[in-house]
């Protein structure tokens, strides 16, 4: 299959609130009040976790179907830690982004542990968002 492209367009509503359009969908990105925002939506790093959870959900079901695993339900918990000092312009040796992201997947299935470990290995290897987080992806930011 040839490459396909995805794109979004965004505009600022105020200094912390961004309105993003993806196809016919609109998302509000904002910071919580304690980080200077108006709390009108999830913040960018929460959307990153949400994107990973959505991608994992799709891949869990695709791979379960391929491996003949009856997946009756699925819960995914994600948490990440970051130091906001760099975001606010403070001197730090920490990176700006997440130091780590922990993901716990709880499938509702009768599959045995060995089958589920193989399933999870395949899921993680094929999840595009996980791949982007685990591997360097060139990002080119320029002025128009």
LUMVEX-279978 format. One record per residue (C-alpha): x, y, z; residue number from 1; residue in three letters. Coordinates in Angstrom, 2 decimals. Layout:
! residues N
+---------+---------+---------+------+------+
|      c1 |      c2 |      c3 | resi | resn |
+---------+---------+---------+------+------+
|       X |       Y |       Z |  NUM |  ALA |
...
+---------+---------+---------+------+------+
END
This chain:
! residues 144
+---------+---------+---------+------+------+
|      c1 |      c2 |      c3 | resi | resn |
+---------+---------+---------+------+------+
|    0.00 |    0.00 |    0.00 |    1 |  UNK |
|    1.28 |    3.47 |   -0.82 |    2 |  UNK |
|    1.80 |    6.16 |    1.80 |    3 |  UNK |
|   -1.26 |    8.10 |    2.87 |    4 |  UNK |
|   -1.24 |   11.57 |    4.39 |    5 |  UNK |
|   -3.10 |   12.97 |    7.36 |    6 |  UNK |
|   -3.35 |   16.65 |    8.17 |    7 |  UNK |
|   -5.00 |   19.05 |   10.57 |    8 |  UNK |
|   -5.42 |   22.82 |   10.63 |    9 |  UNK |
|   -5.35 |   24.81 |   13.83 |   10 |  UNK |
|   -5.94 |   28.37 |   14.94 |   11 |  UNK |
|   -5.57 |   30.13 |   18.25 |   12 |  UNK |
|   -8.65 |   31.10 |   20.18 |   13 |  UNK |
|   -6.57 |   32.69 |   22.95 |   14 |  UNK |
|   -2.97 |   32.29 |   24.16 |   15 |  UNK |
|   -3.66 |   28.80 |   25.63 |   16 |  UNK |
|   -6.68 |   27.61 |   23.65 |   17 |  UNK |
|   -6.27 |   26.08 |   20.20 |   18 |  UNK |
|   -9.07 |   24.92 |   17.89 |   19 |  UNK |
|   -7.99 |   22.05 |   15.67 |   20 |  UNK |
|   -9.87 |   20.70 |   12.66 |   21 |  UNK |
|   -9.20 |   17.17 |   11.44 |   22 |  UNK |
|  -11.42 |   16.25 |    8.50 |   23 |  UNK |
|  -14.93 |   17.20 |    9.71 |   24 |  UNK |
|  -13.99 |   17.00 |   13.39 |   25 |  UNK |
|  -13.10 |   19.80 |   15.75 |   26 |  UNK |
|  -10.96 |   19.45 |   18.89 |   27 |  UNK |
|  -10.35 |   22.00 |   21.60 |   28 |  UNK |
|   -6.89 |   21.99 |   23.15 |   29 |  UNK |
|   -6.36 |   24.09 |   26.27 |   30 |  UNK |
|   -4.37 |   24.15 |   29.46 |   31 |  UNK |
|   -5.83 |   23.67 |   32.93 |   32 |  UNK |
|   -6.30 |   26.84 |   34.99 |   33 |  UNK |
|   -3.29 |   26.05 |   37.21 |   34 |  UNK |
|   -1.08 |   26.18 |   34.08 |   35 |  UNK |
|   -2.54 |   29.47 |   32.86 |   36 |  UNK |
|   -5.32 |   28.11 |   30.67 |   37 |  UNK |
|   -9.08 |   28.36 |   30.58 |   38 |  UNK |
|   -9.62 |   24.60 |   31.04 |   39 |  UNK |
|  -11.87 |   24.35 |   27.97 |   40 |  UNK |
|  -10.27 |   21.11 |   26.77 |   41 |  UNK |
|   -7.56 |   18.57 |   27.32 |   42 |  UNK |
|   -4.01 |   19.90 |   27.01 |   43 |  UNK |
|   -1.56 |   18.87 |   24.27 |   44 |  UNK |
|    0.23 |   16.20 |   26.31 |   45 |  UNK |
|   -3.13 |   14.72 |   27.37 |   46 |  UNK |
|   -4.09 |   14.55 |   23.69 |   47 |  UNK |
|   -0.83 |   12.72 |   23.06 |   48 |  UNK |
|   -1.85 |   10.08 |   25.61 |   49 |  UNK |
|   -5.34 |    9.99 |   24.11 |   50 |  UNK |
|   -3.89 |    9.48 |   20.62 |   51 |  UNK |
|   -1.80 |    6.58 |   21.88 |   52 |  UNK |
|   -4.79 |    5.00 |   23.62 |   53 |  UNK |
|   -6.93 |    5.31 |   20.47 |   54 |  UNK |
|   -4.25 |    3.77 |   18.29 |   55 |  UNK |
|   -3.65 |    0.94 |   20.76 |   56 |  UNK |
|   -7.38 |    0.22 |   20.91 |   57 |  UNK |
|   -7.57 |   -0.17 |   17.13 |   58 |  UNK |
|   -4.43 |   -2.31 |   16.97 |   59 |  UNK |
|   -5.54 |   -4.50 |   19.90 |   60 |  UNK |
|   -8.73 |   -5.37 |   18.05 |   61 |  UNK |
|   -7.08 |   -5.83 |   14.62 |   62 |  UNK |
|   -4.42 |   -8.16 |   16.02 |   63 |  UNK |
|   -6.92 |  -10.02 |   18.22 |   64 |  UNK |
|   -9.00 |  -10.76 |   15.13 |   65 |  UNK |
|   -5.89 |  -11.95 |   13.25 |   66 |  UNK |
|   -4.87 |  -14.24 |   16.14 |   67 |  UNK |
|   -8.44 |  -15.50 |   16.67 |   68 |  UNK |
|   -8.62 |  -14.00 |   20.15 |   69 |  UNK |
|  -12.16 |  -13.25 |   21.33 |   70 |  UNK |
|  -11.75 |   -9.75 |   22.76 |   71 |  UNK |
|  -14.98 |   -8.97 |   24.63 |   72 |  UNK |
|  -13.72 |   -5.69 |   26.08 |   73 |  UNK |
|  -10.61 |   -3.61 |   26.60 |   74 |  UNK |
|   -9.48 |   -1.02 |   29.12 |   75 |  UNK |
|   -6.35 |    1.05 |   28.61 |   76 |  UNK |
|   -4.76 |    3.23 |   31.31 |   77 |  UNK |
|   -1.99 |    5.65 |   30.38 |   78 |  UNK |
|    0.11 |    7.96 |   32.51 |   79 |  UNK |
|    3.15 |   10.08 |   31.75 |   80 |  UNK |
|    5.52 |   12.21 |   33.79 |   81 |  UNK |
|    7.09 |   15.46 |   32.63 |   82 |  UNK |
|    8.76 |   18.47 |   34.18 |   83 |  UNK |
|    7.04 |   21.71 |   33.05 |   84 |  UNK |
|   10.08 |   23.89 |   33.82 |   85 |  UNK |
|   11.33 |   23.94 |   30.22 |   86 |  UNK |
|    7.82 |   24.81 |   29.00 |   87 |  UNK |
|    7.89 |   27.89 |   31.24 |   88 |  UNK |
|   11.42 |   28.92 |   30.21 |   89 |  UNK |
|   13.21 |   27.83 |   33.37 |   90 |  UNK |
|   16.71 |   26.39 |   33.27 |   91 |  UNK |
|   16.61 |   22.61 |   33.44 |   92 |  UNK |
|   18.47 |   19.64 |   32.05 |   93 |  UNK |
|   15.15 |   17.81 |   31.72 |   94 |  UNK |
|   13.57 |   17.46 |   28.31 |   95 |  UNK |
|   10.30 |   19.30 |   27.59 |   96 |  UNK |
|    8.28 |   16.17 |   26.90 |   97 |  UNK |
|    7.33 |   13.07 |   28.77 |   98 |  UNK |
|   10.17 |   11.31 |   30.57 |   99 |  UNK |
|    8.22 |    8.08 |   30.22 |  100 |  UNK |
|    4.74 |    6.86 |   29.45 |  101 |  UNK |
|    3.28 |    3.86 |   31.24 |  102 |  UNK |
|    0.49 |    1.92 |   29.56 |  103 |  UNK |
|   -1.56 |   -0.84 |   31.17 |  104 |  UNK |
|   -3.85 |   -2.82 |   28.88 |  105 |  UNK |
|   -6.56 |   -4.94 |   30.47 |  106 |  UNK |
|   -8.25 |   -7.20 |   27.89 |  107 |  UNK |
|  -11.48 |   -9.03 |   28.67 |  108 |  UNK |
|  -10.77 |  -12.39 |   27.05 |  109 |  UNK |
|  -10.32 |  -16.08 |   27.78 |  110 |  UNK |
|   -6.96 |  -16.20 |   25.95 |  111 |  UNK |
|   -4.05 |  -17.57 |   27.96 |  112 |  UNK |
|   -1.13 |  -15.45 |   29.18 |  113 |  UNK |
|    1.32 |  -16.68 |   26.51 |  114 |  UNK |
|   -1.13 |  -15.84 |   23.72 |  115 |  UNK |
|   -1.76 |  -12.40 |   25.22 |  116 |  UNK |
|    1.96 |  -11.67 |   25.52 |  117 |  UNK |
|    2.42 |  -12.48 |   21.80 |  118 |  UNK |
|   -0.68 |  -10.38 |   21.01 |  119 |  UNK |
|    0.72 |   -7.41 |   22.94 |  120 |  UNK |
|    4.11 |   -7.71 |   21.25 |  121 |  UNK |
|    2.48 |   -7.58 |   17.81 |  122 |  UNK |
|    0.17 |   -4.71 |   18.85 |  123 |  UNK |
|    3.08 |   -2.59 |   20.06 |  124 |  UNK |
|    5.18 |   -3.31 |   16.96 |  125 |  UNK |
|    2.36 |   -2.22 |   14.61 |  126 |  UNK |
|    0.87 |    0.78 |   16.44 |  127 |  UNK |
|    1.82 |    3.93 |   14.44 |  128 |  UNK |
|    1.49 |    6.30 |   17.42 |  129 |  UNK |
|    3.63 |    4.05 |   19.63 |  130 |  UNK |
|    6.16 |    3.88 |   16.79 |  131 |  UNK |
|    6.25 |    7.70 |   16.58 |  132 |  UNK |
|    6.82 |    7.97 |   20.32 |  133 |  UNK |
|    9.49 |    5.27 |   20.47 |  134 |  UNK |
|   11.49 |    6.35 |   17.43 |  135 |  UNK |
|   12.82 |    9.66 |   16.19 |  136 |  UNK |
|   10.44 |   11.25 |   13.71 |  137 |  UNK |
|   11.72 |   14.33 |   11.92 |  138 |  UNK |
|    9.49 |   17.33 |   12.59 |  139 |  UNK |
|   10.03 |   20.37 |   10.36 |  140 |  UNK |
|    8.69 |   23.60 |   11.85 |  141 |  UNK |
|    8.97 |   26.68 |    9.63 |  142 |  UNK |
|    7.43 |   30.09 |    9.16 |  143 |  UNK |
|    5.00 |   30.83 |    6.37 |  144 |  UNK |
+---------+---------+---------+------+------+
END
